[in-house]
Amino acid sequence: MSYVAILAAGGASSRTGLGEYTTKAALRVGDRTLLEHQLKFFRDSGVEHVFILARPEHLRVLTARLSPLDQSFTAFLPVGKPSGWAGEV
């Protein structure tokens, strides 16, 4: 059986005051970003592929620090700007 994860990282992060061109997933906690911590958890849990839903303006900042290993098992799917609480996929 193969395991796939879907990571919703498409929020606006408006309550954090981070600004339009970054996101909570890019925040550093220790030596890694939140996204890197999540990807490590998925990898350690046996997940083979991760689909990451993210806003187009956040793709560059989220992919900039990914290791070749993380890049090999992730796929980014851009989502539209939020309309209401769920946004548009």
C-alpha positions as CSV (number, residue, x, y, z in Angstrom):
1,M,0.0,0.0,0.0
2,S,1.3,3.5,-0.7
3,Y,0.6,6.5,1.4
4,V,0.0,10.0,0.1
5,A,-0.4,13.2,2.1
6,I,-2.1,16.4,1.2
7,L,-0.8,19.5,3.1
8,A,-3.0,22.6,3.1
9,A,-0.5,25.5,3.2
10,G,-2.7,27.9,1.2
11,G,-3.7,30.3,3.9
12,A,-3.1,34.0,3.8
13,S,-1.4,34.1,7.3
14,S,-3.2,37.4,7.8
15,R,-3.5,37.1,11.6
16,T,0.3,36.6,11.9
17,G,1.2,39.9,10.3
18,L,3.7,38.2,8.1
19,G,2.8,40.1,4.9
20,E,1.6,39.1,1.5
21,Y,4.7,37.3,0.3
22,T,5.4,34.8,3.0
23,T,3.5,32.2,5.0
24,K,3.5,30.4,8.3
25,A,4.9,27.3,6.6
26,A,8.1,29.3,5.9
27,L,8.7,30.3,9.5
28,R,11.8,28.8,11.1
29,V,11.4,26.6,14.2
30,G,14.9,25.6,15.3
31,D,17.0,24.6,12.4
32,R,14.1,24.1,9.9
33,T,11.0,25.7,8.6
34,L,7.6,24.5,9.6
35,L,7.2,23.0,6.1
36,E,10.5,21.1,6.5
37,H,9.4,19.7,9.9
38,Q,6.1,18.6,8.4
39,L,7.8,16.9,5.4
40,K,10.2,15.1,7.7
41,F,7.3,13.8,9.8
42,F,5.6,12.6,6.6
43,R,8.8,10.9,5.4
44,D,9.4,9.3,8.8
45,S,5.8,8.0,8.8
46,G,6.1,6.2,5.5
47,V,4.4,8.7,3.2
48,E,5.7,8.4,-0.3
49,H,4.3,11.5,-1.9
50,V,3.1,14.9,-0.5
51,F,0.9,17.3,-2.4
52,I,1.2,20.8,-1.0
53,L,-1.6,23.3,-1.7
54,A,-0.1,26.8,-1.6
55,R,-0.8,30.3,-2.9
56,P,1.1,31.1,-6.1
57,E,2.9,34.0,-4.4
58,H,4.2,31.7,-1.7
59,L,5.6,29.0,-4.0
60,R,9.0,30.6,-4.3
61,V,9.6,31.1,-0.6
62,L,8.4,27.6,0.2
63,T,10.5,25.8,-2.4
64,A,13.7,27.8,-1.9
65,R,14.9,25.8,1.1
66,L,13.7,22.3,0.2
67,S,16.4,19.6,0.1
68,P,16.7,17.4,-3.0
69,L,15.1,14.6,-1.0
70,D,12.1,16.8,-0.1
71,Q,11.8,18.0,-3.7
72,S,11.8,14.4,-4.9
73,F,8.6,13.5,-3.1
74,T,6.6,16.7,-3.1
75,A,4.4,18.4,-5.6
76,F,3.1,22.0,-5.2
77,L,-0.4,22.8,-6.4
78,P,-1.1,26.5,-6.6
79,V,-4.5,27.5,-5.2
80,G,-6.4,30.8,-5.7
81,K,-6.7,33.6,-3.3
82,P,-9.1,32.8,-0.4
83,S,-12.7,33.6,-0.8
84,G,-14.2,33.1,2.6
85,W,-12.6,30.6,5.0
86,A,-11.8,27.8,2.5
87,G,-10.4,29.6,-0.5
88,E,-10.6,28.2,-4.0
89,V,-8.8,25.1,-5.2
